[in-house]
Every structure is written in C-alpha cells, then in structure tokens.
Amino acid sequence: MSMRELVVLGTASQAPTRQRNHNGYVLRWDDEVILFDPGEGSQRQLLHTTVTATDLTRICVTHFHGDHCLGLPGTIQRLSLDRVPHPVAVHFPAGGAEYFARLRHATSFYETAELQVTPIEADGQRIDLRCGTLEARRLRHPIETYGYRLVEPDGHRMLPEKLTAYGIAGPAVGELIRVGHLDLDGRRVTRDEVSVPRPGQRFAFVMDTGLCDGVYALAEHADLLVIESTFLESEAALAAEVGHLTAAQAARVATESGVRRLVLTHFSQRYNDPRRFHDEARAHFDGDLIIAEDLITVQLPPRRVASAG
C-alpha cells in the first residue's frame, strides 16, 4: 500500500533551541524515502519516528550551511553501520562537492553502503524516479542553493461502470491503460472513453532563499509545499538582506501558486510563539496551513480527481 507523507525531524534555523532541533525532513512517497537537509541531530530524531536509516533511498541537500547538512556524517555512517542493502542516491549543489566530501569522510569508519552521488549542476536539472520526476531549481541565497520538487505524471482513473458496460475486466484493463485502446468485437474502445483524468501529485521543498523565480517554479500547483519562513514581516528588511523569507511572503507564494497544503518551517530562534507565524500567514493564505513542529507527520492531501462529467 502506497504512503505519501512528510515526517518532520527538526524545524529550527541556524541554531537549535530547547523546543526545536536543527532542520531535517523525510518524505515517504511510495517506494521512495527521501531525507531532505539533515541538520545536526537528525540521526537521533529518526529514532523518535517510524523511519529508520535503512528505509532511506535518497538524500537531498539544498545547500551547505551547517543547519542543513551537519547531520550528513552521522547519517551516512549509519547507513554503513546498518548495512543498508540498497543504493542510496545523494543530491547536492555541485559547487559544494568539496564540502560533501569532507562531511562524507568526516571521521574514520568502515564504509559498506553504496552511495550514488549525483550533484545538481544546473537550474532545472531533472532526475527520473519510478514514481515521477525530481526537479531542482536554483534559489537566491548567499551560497549556491537549490530547492526540489517531486512531480508525479498525470494518469487516468478508470471508471468501473464503464468498464463493465464494455465487458472489460482482468488483464484487459491493464492493456487498455498501457496501450490506450482495445479492439473489441470490431469496435475500438479508447482509454478516454472509460476513464477520467487523474492529475499527478506534487511536492515542493523550498529552503533558504529570498523571493525569486525558482521559488514560484517549485511551488506551482504543489499539493504539499514545505517552505522556510525564517522571519516575520517586522524583520522583512533583514530577511531580504540575508536571503530568507517571511511568513507573509511564503503564504503569498502559496496563494499565487495554487498550493493546497502549506507547511511553514525553519524558524529563527528569536521567536518563541509559533502562533505569530500562523497569524501572519493566515492573512495571506486561506488553504490548509500547518506550522511545523518537531516530530509531526503531515499527510499529502487526497489527490485531485477530475469528475466523470
């Protein structure tokens, strides 16, 4: 049974607090289990969830500031300690390859895990997965930074009553989906006659950045958008200076991009009351809004389904 959900390991920016661990997010998407931006302490945070290091199939790093990558050494070593039986892909900005090499071999250990290292070398780079396409887009931050989105291709939802009316059942249904038509008793039945469009789902992950085209490209029609909101509007000038977003900016991006479920995270340690982020974002976004907390799980919304007409 497929599962699509986000497990939040940590939600603090720059420095952890007593309530918030450094960044860390796991996306379960069918047979892909992707760890995004493992900050310091991510390996321990995993122990408080149902996710194990052995489950991981892929690691994506947006950039090499410490709060987004200092958990890499422990995570990578854990993969070898647990003798993970499958390859684990790793993606990160190509300009940070030296940082990745240092983190990968930060201490002595016996490496048994197979890492498939595929750096992100260009804006818009795409990686084909069995469940869809992973795309990286360049963001605006003082160092090379990329956000990621996972896009499932559009498909079809078969209509049982119409299949029955045409006498289509069993393996013939699979053939109809693959080929697009079936020839029955001298008549061609097309897939469109017995189905409705099924839009693919989209997940977007946007970390440290100022407003830029890449933010909107990632967020476009996302079913679930995880986005940094380091500051409140009272510090908008500071946010712009250091390449970050405010809660209001993130919420406006979500509204303008048609996002269904919005998760705000990566909060500055200067704020103690998360309700302030909620109130500021709610003024600009009327959809499903979640202020991330450590160790929560967020489900992808039910997929959009076109009507049968």
Summary of the structure (lengths in Angstrom):
residues: 309
radius of gyration: 21.3
end to end distance: 28.8
largest distance: 72.0
contacts: 1040
relative contact order: 0.14
helix: 28%
strand: 30%
